Structure formats: structure tokens, C-alpha cells
Amino acid sequence: MALTENTAQQAGTADPPTAGRGPGRWAKLLPAPGPQRVLAAATLVNTFGSGLFVTSSALYFTRVIGLPAAQVALGLTAGGIVGLVAGMAAGRGADRWGAKRTQIGVMVLGAFFMTCYLFVHTFWPFVVVACLTAAVHSANPTSRDPLVRQFGGERPAAYRAYLQAMTNLAIALGAVVAGVAIQADSREAYVSLLVGRTLAFVGCALVLTRLPGRARSETRQPEKLGWVALRNRPFLVATVINGVMEVHYAVPTFALPLWIVDHTDAPRWTVSVVLLLNTAMVAGLQVMAGRSVTSTEAAGKRMLWAGCALCAGLALMAAAGGPTAWVSALILVAATAVYTVGELWHAAASMEYSFGLASAEAQGQYSGVFRLGAGTGDALAPTVMGVMVLSWGRPGWLVLAVLFLLVGAASRPAVAFASRRSSG
């Protein structure tokens, strides 16, 4: 039975997103008034700003600051390495000092560090600021996850999926707005996007202040727990499996566009078509994909399904390298649709693993460790895709397809085996 609105607010939770109240069609798309809606609004503001900057950042660094592309890549790589550590530290801080306080602090630092880009004109200051902003980027989810757990309501899996869908939609909207500024291609346009990202950090922090406070329990004492996540074998196994699967996220953003342009006869506009299809499917179907993933056993099943769909999608992408232009384009559209289904199932499974195998008293720490595995996969993905897909061609696609199938199939039994060893 769903909680009433007053009871939910007193308990610090709210009904799932599907239970929104109020007249009109749009009210049903929102969480009920209370902490869930506040956290969703904060997520929307922050990720819209992320869409603004991610879409235009490379152009800002090269056209406004004036750095060569190789130096930009080096600075961002350094930032990615720093970010891996920062995410774990922020998660531990959220457990010790409170997730709301930590998350607001991360947003404030994000606004300050983003402003620093306005004063960067040479390489080494760029590296420093890139490391600082990357640390904020990694600290954001690990300090936010305890809030998601705290206010997840009676259907936390559905709420997490809702936030993921909102994230993808907001980033896409930010990218659209950034596209207008990019078309102008002026210093003022790029600076306005950076200022917009800064304001999004500030806006998110202000929205988060509306969340109810929650004092730490005297029995929690997370500082005495140590690094419990590193002693949780099932969780570490799931972290490694998810880290390997994470490599596939470079397919639509890195490997597939280059494959389409350099290795197929499909029209170049096919790149935009498949990216829009991927974005639309993720934004529209994420809630549905995650609705029934409410246990680690269900997560194991979805990881298997994800492996099968990713395998089929990548095999189709490999097949697009030979046919004529229109046939190749149709194959690529079908391949993207199948791949995206696998992406949805993987996202649902990974969210359940990161919460379902974690201790409530140390959710931030667990999130930091889990995202360390994911971040490692993300960091390696461009190199893996570059070697296996862009250098090996079709055989590389097929090797990756089989890899994802095997990892997906191994997920459920591997986590179950680790659970038995831990309890034995």
C-alpha cells in the first residue's frame, strides 16, 4: 500500500514517480511533492548544465583557450585519473558528514572550479582546472547516491530508473541548446555555455537545500566501519563485471560514428540518426527497463539479457561494413535499437548491484568503489574500441560482441558464488 503524502513527507520519503498527484497529464510524470520531487529537480538542473558543457567543452578548450587537441586530451586524461580517487573520497565523506551537506558542497565547488576556466590561457593551468572539475564530476554521483537511497520510497528501483531517464533527457536538452551556440561559433557563445554550466551547479545546490535534513544515527558511526566495501566479495565481483561491461558505452559516442564514416557506405547523416535513436530510447524506456529489477538475482538476469542484446547489436554493426549505402544505414539503425536495449538492461542491473549489494550505513563508500570500477572501464573504453573496432574492423566487433555475451552470462553465477564464499 502506498504511503499518503503527509506520511511520506514525515518519513522523509515519497511515493514512486508513477504516483504523482494533481490535475493534468504532466503531473503523472512527476514524483509526488516532497523529497523525491526536490531531488529530481536538482538532478534535472545539474544534468542540463552538464549537457551544455559536455557538448561544447572540446570546442571551448581549443577555440577559446587556444590549446591543441593533443594537449586537451592529455589534460582530460589526467583529470580522469584524479576523478577516480575523488569519487571514493566523496562517497566516504557523504557517509561520515551527511550526503546532503556533501552533495551541496560538491555543487558549490563545481561552480567555483568551472568559473576558473574563464581565467585559463595556457596548458598547465588547464591541467589543474581539468583535474579539479573532473574530481567534482566523479564526486557528484557518489555523494548523491546516499540521497537516492534515503528518499527512494517504497519502489527504489523505479525511482532510480526515473532519475536515470531524467538525466539522459536533461543532457540531451542541454546538448540541443549547446548546438545553437556552437552554430554561432563565437567566443561569446562558448563562454555563455560555460557560464550556464556554472549557474546549473549553483541552482542545483539551492534546490538541494530544500531536502529535509537527517541527523546521523548514533549507531551508524561509519568512520568505525573502515572500507567495508573492499571486504564485500559479492560487491567486488559485481563491480569488476560492471566495469568490463561499462566499455560498451563508448560504442555510440566514439566507435560507431567513426565506423559509419570511415568503414561503411552509409550516408554521414546516419551518425546523427543513430545517436538520436539511442538517446530517445534511453530517455523513454529506462523507467520501464528498471521497474522489475528489484533484487540482485533479477539484476543477474538482466545482465545476461544485456550481454545477449549487446552481442547481437555489435554483430549487426559489423555487418553494416559491406552492403550498399541504404542497406547499411538500415542495418545500423536496427543495430542501434538492439544495442540500446542491451544498454537499458545493463543500466538497470548495474544500479541494482550498486544499491542491493551495498550496506545502507556506507552507501556513499560503496558507490565510490562501484564507480571506481565503472570509471576504469570508461577510461579504457576509447583505447579498446580504437584497437579492436577501428583497427581490426569486423573481427574486432565480433570479439567484443562475444566478450559482452560471456561477461553477461557470468554475472549471476559469479555473484552467487562469491555470496556463498562470503557466508561460508
C-alpha angles and dihedrals in degrees: 000000000000119000118249116248095255093046091048093053092048089051092049093245139090139206120279120278092261090064099064115147135214136072123301137040097276095059089067090060093059131075115252115275111281138059095335092057092045093051091046091052091050090050091050093051095046098045092046087058089047090055090052094054103034091056094050105027097097090051091047092052095048103033103033104029090031100225123154115251092246092058091047090053091049093050093048091048090053089049091051091055092050090047093059090064095039092058092058092046092051092050091052090047092052090055093048104039103022131276096245093054093044094047092050089049091051091052092050091050089048091056092048096046093045090054089055090069088071089067098044116108105150140047106261096048086049090055091051094049092043089055092048095049091045089054089055091047091055095040093053100073096037092053092043098049094074088055090051090051093045095050099030093113125204093322105043094164091057092047093049090050090049091054090048091052091047090050093054092046094049092048090050091051090049090051091053092053090046089053090063091054092045089055088057088053096195134132090245092053094051092045090051090057091051090050088049090055090050092051090049090058090051093046092050091051091051093050091049091058087071092065114104114257120244122199117218115258116248089231096053100070093165091183088069094051094073118199095330092162090065090056095050104097099190090049093049091049090051089047092054093045091049091047091057092046089049089073090078092070088079090063100083096033102040119006102037098051091050091044092052095048100040105028108031136055092229116126113268092241087068086082091065093043095055094043091051090047091051093048094046094049094048093047094046103039107033094094092050092047093052100038097093098036097099102137139041089249090057089047089056091053092049091049088056090049089048091053091051094048094045090049092052093044094051092046089055091049089055090051091056091071096081115037129083122283100270095039089049091050092051091048091051092051091050091045092052092050092052092043092050091054087057090048090053093050092047092050091050092048095046092050091052092048092050092052105025096054094041130094113244090223091060105029093136092053092048091049090051093053093044092050090047087064091045092047091052090053091048092050093051095042100086092050093046092048092044094054102037102035108025096036103032096035119194096002089055092053090051094048090052091046091055091045092056091046092053094045091048091049092049095051101084099041092042094053091043091051091049089050092054091048091050094050094041 
